Amino acid sequence: MTKHQINGARRRVLQSLPALALANYLPNALAAGKEQPNIIFILADDLGHADLGVYGQTDFKTPHLDRLAADGIRFTQAYANSAVCSATRFALITGRYQYRLRGGLEEPIAGASDTIGLPPSHPTLPSLLKKQGYGTALIGKWHLGYLPTFGPLKSGYDSFFGNYGGAIDYFTHKPGVGPNVKEDLYEGEVPVHQIGYYTDLLGARAVDFVNKQQAGKPFLLSLHYTAPHWPWEGPGDEEISRNIDNIFHYDGGDLATYGRMVESLDASIGRVLAALEKKGLAENTIVIFTSDNGGERFSKTWPLTGQKTELLEGGIRVPAIVRWPGKVKAGQVSDQVAISMDWLPTLLAAAGGAPDPKFPSDGQNLLPILLGQARSNERTLLWRYKANAQRAIRSGNWKYLKIGKNEFLFDVVKDQRERANLAKRHPEVFAQLKAQWETWDKQMLPITADVRTHGVSGPVQADRYGVPASGSVPD
């Protein structure tokens, strides 16, 4: 690499740390009197990068999400902010690196706490959209802290139906197993009991929400499914639900069951999109679909390696689809690098707003790219994960990765499977990215001994045979 190339790479890294240059590319996305768009943000849980037909899945079909991609733009290099669920959700709702908040350090949040959660005073996507006149609703998974201190109604949502924690059984709606475990299903802040497969319940509630909307009153609907997160239960598997002895369901599941779970998710989303169309609101509604982290044990992530809890590409690369009829040209496939925290500045720009200046976004406003007003640009993105002492930074096509005591440098565009370690061939790039990660890390909250983490260990998953039962290898 020449000195000129090194300096160029260094400039890209430094320019990425504050809100990026394109964040204010459009002073106001709503030129003179344009109607504000509705927003439906659909988040899957633990969906693999290649788990949709349009991304390469061939074992089962996802016609509704494939059609959504055909009608809009599909990103091939989209990332989650973390390799685990609640951490990504902090970044998604705040538009900032999750490591700026104590709750965002958890991998993931588990159990009630008066201190671990999203502070109600922190600006969020729904609270900022409310200032732009939006009605806001969350249907599905919250996972950003428990009552009475934290909750969606305290952080910008007008209404909520769903679960506060990280996972619930699809039939009992309990976060664990046994008669003494209480259901985690709420209407606002009040526990409720409903019968049905959870994916279907969430879709039905979303259809009801859409049917109540009227043109001219913009809304944000955050539709955050738990599918296809474990336990491994398809819509016809209530008998399995009655017989599991652990919510992690380590002794269950198979590819066929996983396929039914994803197909059920796709069908549920299809019903929501059909309701939007029937209501006459589809034309002016931005629909976004993505996942909170990479795939789990039955997911398809080809050609990537790694999975949830790992900073290999398979643990953080996710599908991402955007449809906005009349504004976003249909049939597009974009290689723009994107990440969860980009959606806040992007959607605020579409609504005519902007992030709170006291809490500037670490993400990039992608609206100019979505609208065809700007070309793809190189990014620098950074991650860390406590289990296995993982570090990662992607700058341009380069990626520095550390797992335990092993360090790597990959060209992740040319070498998607992260096999060819180029650290010795390009020592200057390796050193520069490693140093940049360390500089960035000092700006984030420290990872302390009390921070919870979760890794996949050898006793649980055979292909992780080198990882001890603690789920972590030493740094």
N, C-alpha and C positions, 0 to 999 in steps of 0.2 A: 504494500500500500504506500502511495506517495505521501509526502508531507501535506500536499494540497488536499488529498482525500481524507487524511487524518484530521486536519483542521475543519474540513467540512462536516465530518462525523461529530466532532466535538461541538460545533455550533448547533447541530441538530439536537444533541442531547440537552444542551443548556437552554435552548429555546423552548424545550418541551415542559420544563418544570413549572412555570406559571401557566395560567390559562393561555392556550395557544393563540397564534396570531389570527386564526380564522374565527375565533370566538365571537368577534364583533363584526364579522364580514358584512352582515346585513344589519344596518342600523335599526330597521324595523321590517320584519318579514311580511307584514301586512301593509302593503302599499295602499295608500288612500282608500280607506273605506272597505277593504276586503274583509269578508266574514272570517272570524276566528275559527280554526278547525277544531272539531272534536278530536279526542285522543283516546284510543284503546291500546293500552300497553299490556301485552300478554307475555307472561313469564312462565316458562316450564321449569321443572326442578330436576336437575341431574341429567338432562337430555344430552346425549352425545353429539359431537360435531356432525357426524354422518348418519344421524338417526331419522332423517327425513328423506323421502324419495328423491327430492330435488338435490340433496347433498350426497346421494349415493347409496341410500338404504334400498336393498332389494328383497329382504326377507318378509317385509310387510309393507302396506301401502299407507300413504298420508296424503290423500288427494286434495283435501281442503287447504293444507299448508303449502302444498306444491302449487296450487292455483294462486294462493296469496303471493307467492314468489313470482309467478308468471305475470301477475298484474302489477308488480312493483319492482323493487330492487333487492337483490340478494347479495349479502357480503360474504366473501370467502375467507377473510382474515379478521373476523370479529373475535374479541376476547371478553372474558369475564374478569372482573377486578380481583377475584380470588378463586382458589381451587375448592372453595367450600361456600355453603349457602349464605349464612347471615352476614358474613363479611362483605360479600358482593352486594347484598341488599343495602348496607350502609352507603356504599359508593353510589349505587343507583339512585337512591332517594335524595342524597346530598350533592351529587355531582363532584365529589371530592374523594381523594384517596381515603379509604376506610381507616387507615392507620393514624389519621388525625384525631380519632375519637376512641376512647377507651373501649367502648362496646365493640367497635370495629376490629379490635385485636383478637377477639374470641374466634375460635375456629372449630365449631361454631358456638353461638350462645346455647347454653343448656341449663335450664332451671331458672326459677324466679330470683330476681335480685333487685335491690333498690338502687344499685349503682351501674349495673351493666345493661345498657339499652340506649336507644336514640333519644337524646335530650329534647324534650318538647319545645325548648326555646330555639333549637337549631332550624334554620330555613330548610325547607324540603321542596321537592317537585310539586306536591299537591298544595302546600301552603303558598308557594310563589304563584302558582296558577290561579289560586283563589283570588289573589290580588289583581289578576287580570280578568276576573269575573267568571271564573269557571266553577261549576259544581264538581265535586270530587268524591269518588267512591273506591274503596278497596274491597275486592271480593277474592277470598282465598287466604294465602299464607302471609303472615306479618313477619314474624321471627326477628323482631328488632327490640325485644324487651317485653316484660310482662307487667300486667296490672299489679298494683294501682299506680305505679310511677310512670310507666310507659304504655304506649298504645297508639294505633292509627288515628283515633279521634283527637289525640293530643298533639298530633304532628301533621295536621292539614287536611285530613279526610273528613268529609261531611258524614259519611256512613261507612259501615264495615260489616261484612259477614264472612266469617272464616275462622281460621285457627291462629292462635298467638304463637305457638311453638314451631319447632322445626319439622316434625313429622307426626302424622296420625294414621291410624288404621283406616283403610278406605271404607269400611263398613261400620265399625264401632265408633269411629271418630275419636278414639282414645290415643294418647301419646305413649301408651304402654299396654301391658297385658294384665288382665285380672280384674276381679269384681270391685276392688278398692281404688282402681284408677279412674279418675274423673274424665269425662269427655272434654276435649279442647275444641269446642264449637261455640261460637259467640255471634250474637246479633248486637253490634256495638260493643258494649261492655257487660252485656248480660248473657249468661250461659243459656244455650238452647239445645233442644234435642230434636234431631231430624233423622228420618230413615232413608237410606239410599247410598249408592256408590258415590263417593265424594267428588270425583271428577264430574259426574253428571249433575250433582247438586250445585256445584259452582257454575257450570255452564247454564243451568236453568235459571239461577239467580241473575246471571249476567244478561240473559235474554229478557228477563223481567225488567231489569234496569234500562236496557236499550229501548224497550217498548214504552217506557214512561218519559223518554226524552222528546224534546221538541226542537225544531229548527230555530236557530237564532239564540239559543241558550247553550253555550259551549260546555262540554263536560270532559273530565278525565276519568276514565274507568281503568283502574289497575286490576287486571285479572291474573292473579298469581296462583296458578295451579300447584298442587303438590306432586302431580304426575310428571315423570314416571319414577319418583323417589320410592324406595322401599317403604313398607313391606311389599313383597311381590304378589300383588293381587289384581287380577283383571276383573272386569265387571261381572263375571259369572263365578267368581271364586269366594263366595261368602263362606263356604265350608272350610276353605283354607284359613280364612280369617278367624274362625272359631277354634282352630287347632294350633296356631302359632304360639310359641312360648316366649318370644322375644321380638320386640318391635323392629330390631335390626334385621331379623329374618335371615340370619347367616346360613341356615340349613334349607333355604327354599329358593324358589325362582328358577327360571330357565328362559331360553331365548323366545320360546313360543309365548310364555306368559308376558314377558317384557313387550313383545310385539303387540299383544292385545291391549296392554296398558297404553302404549303410544297411539294405537289406532283409536282407542276410546278418547284420548286427549284430542286427537285430530277431529274426531266426529263432534265432540263438544264445542270446539272452536268453530267448526263449520256451522253449527246451529246459531251461534252468536253472530257470525258474519251474515247468515241468511236473515236474521232479525234486523240487522243494520240495513241491509238492502231493502227489505220489505218496508221498513220505516221511512225510507227515502233519505237516509243520512249517510250512506256509504260514500258519496261523492266528496263530501267535505269532512271526512274522518280519516285521520292518520292512524293506521293500524301497524303496530310494531310487534314482532314476535322474536323472542330470544330465550336463552337459558341462563341460569344463575351460576353455573360452573360447568366443567366438562363432564363427560359421561361416567357412569358407575359401572359395576362389574359386568352387566349384560349389554352395555351400550356399544354401538358401533362408532369408532373414532377414526377409522382408516382414512388416509394413510398415516395418521398421527399415532404416537405412542403415549403411554401414560393415561391416567384417569383422575377422577375426583381425588382431592388431597395432594396432588402432585403438580409441580410447575412445569413438567413436560407439557408439550402442546396439547396433548389429549386431555389434560386436566384443566386447561384454561381456555381453549379455543371452543367457540360456541357458534351455532347457527344464528343468523340475524337477518330478518326480513322486514322491509318497510313498504307499505302501500299507501299512496295518497293520490287517488284518481284525479287526473287533470293537472296535477302539479309534479308528481314524480313519474317519469316516463316508464312505461311497463316493459318487462322483459330484460331488465338490466342485471348484469352480474358485475360487482365491483370488487376490486382487490384493495380498496382503501382499508387500512388498518383502523379498527374502531375498538372501543372498550365500553363497559357498562356506564361509567361516569360521563360519557359523551351525551347520553340521552337527555340529561337535565338541561344543559345549555342549548341543545338542538331543539327540544320541544318548547322551551321558553321563547326561543327566537321565532318559532313558527306561530306562537301565540301572541307575539308582539311584546314580550317581556325580556327579562335578563336576570342572571343570577344576582343575589344580594352582594353588593360590593364589599361588605365586611366578611363574606365567605366566598371568595372567588373560586370558580370551578377549576379543578385540575383537568377537566375533560375539554374536548374540542366541539365546537358547534359544527355539526356535519350538514346543516341545512343547505349551504351553498353547493355541496357535492350532491346532495339528494335532488336539488332543483336543476342540476346541470350548469351551475354558474361558476364552478371551480373544479379543477382537476384534483385527482388524488394526490396526497402529500405524504411524505415520510413522517413517521412518528417515533417518539421514544417513550416507552411505557415500562413501568417497574412493578415488581411483585416481591413479596417475601411470604414465607410460610414456616411456622415454628417447627412442626413435625419434620424430622429429618434435616433441620437447619437449612431450608431451601431459600435460594435467592435467584432472581431472574431479572434481566433487563433486555428489552428488545429495542434496538435503534436501527432504523432502516431495515435491512434484511438480516442484520447481525443479532444474535442472541447469546448473552452470557448466562450460564446456568450453573448453580452450585447445589449439589445434593449431598448432605453429609460432608465428607472431606474431599469429594470429587468435584472437579471444576471442568467446564466445557465451554467451547465457543462454536456456535453453529451458524450456518447460513440457512435460516429456516424456510426460505422461499425455494432454494435449490434442493435442500435436504430436509424435507418435511418430517422425516422419521427421526431426525436428530441422532444420526449414527456417526457422521464424520466429524470428529473433534478437531477443529482447526486452530486450537489454542497455540500450538507450537509453530504452525505455518504463518499465523498472524499475531505474533506476541504483542504488537503495539495496540491492536484493536482490543485484544483480550485485557490488557492492562488498563486501557482507557475506560472500557465499560465497567470493569470491576471497581475502579476508583470512583466512577460516576455513581454506581450503586451505593457505595459506602458514603459518599457525600449526601445523596438523597436520603439514605436511611437515618442520618443524624437529624434530619428535619422532621421525621415522624416520631410518634410516641415509641418508647422502647418496649421490646418484648420482655416482660418480666416473668418471674417464676410462677406467678399466679395466673398467667394467661392460659386458658384452656386450648388444647389443640387435639386434633384427631388425625391419625394416620392409618393406613391399611397395613396390617402385619401378616407375617407368614402363617401363624396359626389360623387366621381367618381366610386368607386367600393364597392358594398354593403358589401362584406366580410371583408372590412377594416373599419368597422363602428366606431372603437375606435380612428381612426386617424382623426384629424381636417382638415379643408379645406386647411390649410397651407401645408399639406402633411408631417408633422413632429410632434412628441411628444417631450416634453422637457426632457432634460437630468436630 
